[in-house]
């Protein structure tokens, strides 16, 4: 979230795996993650990773 607000970038060659770690963290971050009192039941309230897990069949 800070990267989107401050315009931060992951520079090539800065830290090995930085882009992968940032992408993974963003994938698992819920919208409005600071709101911990609201129930999370609709797909638009969940992270992309949670939506994929809910639609994937074993």
ZADO-1210 file (C-alpha; in nm, 4 decimals, padded with zeros to 6 digits):
<atoms>
<atom x="00.0000" y="00.0000" z="00.0000" code="UNK" pos="1"/>
<atom x="00.2817" y="00.2425" z="00.0773" code="UNK" pos="2"/>
<atom x="00.4275" y="00.1829" z="-00.2667" code="UNK" pos="3"/>
<atom x="00.1044" y="00.2848" z="-00.4343" code="UNK" pos="4"/>
<atom x="00.0746" y="00.5977" z="-00.2201" code="UNK" pos="5"/>
<atom x="00.4348" y="00.7143" z="-00.2299" code="UNK" pos="6"/>
<atom x="00.5278" y="00.6006" z="-00.5805" code="UNK" pos="7"/>
<atom x="00.7953" y="00.3617" z="-00.4543" code="UNK" pos="8"/>
<atom x="00.9469" y="00.1201" z="-00.7014" code="UNK" pos="9"/>
<atom x="01.1414" y="-00.2028" z="-00.6876" code="UNK" pos="10"/>
<atom x="01.4598" y="-00.1293" z="-00.8758" code="UNK" pos="11"/>
<atom x="01.6142" y="-00.4073" z="-01.0851" code="UNK" pos="12"/>
<atom x="01.9068" y="-00.5661" z="-00.9059" code="UNK" pos="13"/>
<atom x="01.8317" y="-00.4082" z="-00.5679" code="UNK" pos="14"/>
<atom x="01.7499" y="-00.7186" z="-00.3640" code="UNK" pos="15"/>
<atom x="01.7172" y="-01.0698" z="-00.4985" code="UNK" pos="16"/>
<atom x="01.3505" y="-01.1737" z="-00.4962" code="UNK" pos="17"/>
<atom x="01.2153" y="-00.8309" z="-00.3961" code="UNK" pos="18"/>
<atom x="00.9656" y="-00.8147" z="-00.6821" code="UNK" pos="19"/>
<atom x="00.8388" y="-01.1655" z="-00.6097" code="UNK" pos="20"/>
<atom x="00.7949" y="-01.0883" z="-00.2403" code="UNK" pos="21"/>
<atom x="00.6132" y="-00.7625" z="-00.3153" code="UNK" pos="22"/>
<atom x="00.3804" y="-00.9335" z="-00.5639" code="UNK" pos="23"/>
<atom x="00.3038" y="-01.2151" z="-00.3192" code="UNK" pos="24"/>
<atom x="00.2305" y="-00.9695" z="-00.0380" code="UNK" pos="25"/>
<atom x="00.0026" y="-00.7611" z="-00.2599" code="UNK" pos="26"/>
<atom x="-00.1823" y="-01.0742" z="-00.3743" code="UNK" pos="27"/>
<atom x="-00.2656" y="-01.1678" z="-00.0151" code="UNK" pos="28"/>
<atom x="-00.3539" y="-00.8185" z="00.1067" code="UNK" pos="29"/>
<atom x="-00.7252" y="-00.7616" z="00.1643" code="UNK" pos="30"/>
<atom x="-00.8899" y="-00.4402" z="00.0520" code="UNK" pos="31"/>
<atom x="-00.9130" y="-00.2002" z="00.3467" code="UNK" pos="32"/>
<atom x="-00.7063" y="-00.4393" z="00.5572" code="UNK" pos="33"/>
<atom x="-00.7056" y="-00.1955" z="00.8515" code="UNK" pos="34"/>
<atom x="-01.0825" y="-00.2467" z="00.8951" code="UNK" pos="35"/>
<atom x="-01.0857" y="-00.5519" z="01.1189" code="UNK" pos="36"/>
<atom x="-01.4413" y="-00.5146" z="01.2520" code="UNK" pos="37"/>
<atom x="-01.6336" y="-00.5774" z="00.9294" code="UNK" pos="38"/>
<atom x="-01.7247" y="-00.9289" z="00.8191" code="UNK" pos="39"/>
<atom x="-01.5509" y="-01.0492" z="00.5026" code="UNK" pos="40"/>
<atom x="-01.8043" y="-01.2474" z="00.3032" code="UNK" pos="41"/>
<atom x="-01.8231" y="-01.0985" z="-00.0488" code="UNK" pos="42"/>
<atom x="-01.5523" y="-01.1619" z="-00.3095" code="UNK" pos="43"/>
<atom x="-01.4725" y="-00.7914" z="-00.3371" code="UNK" pos="44"/>
<atom x="-01.3878" y="-00.7920" z="00.0363" code="UNK" pos="45"/>
<atom x="-01.1296" y="-01.0696" z="00.0065" code="UNK" pos="46"/>
<atom x="-00.7774" y="-01.0825" z="-00.1328" code="UNK" pos="47"/>
<atom x="-00.7068" y="-01.2247" z="-00.4766" code="UNK" pos="48"/>
<atom x="-00.5464" y="-01.5283" z="-00.3129" code="UNK" pos="49"/>
<atom x="-00.8573" y="-01.5936" z="-00.1002" code="UNK" pos="50"/>
<atom x="-01.0825" y="-01.5635" z="-00.4056" code="UNK" pos="51"/>
<atom x="-00.8680" y="-01.8117" z="-00.5991" code="UNK" pos="52"/>
<atom x="-00.8719" y="-02.0561" z="-00.3067" code="UNK" pos="53"/>
<atom x="-01.2516" y="-02.0300" z="-00.2809" code="UNK" pos="54"/>
<atom x="-01.3040" y="-02.1064" z="-00.6501" code="UNK" pos="55"/>
<atom x="-01.0439" y="-02.3811" z="-00.6844" code="UNK" pos="56"/>
<atom x="-01.1826" y="-02.7314" z="-00.6490" code="UNK" pos="57"/>
<atom x="-00.9645" y="-03.0102" z="-00.5071" code="UNK" pos="58"/>
</atoms>
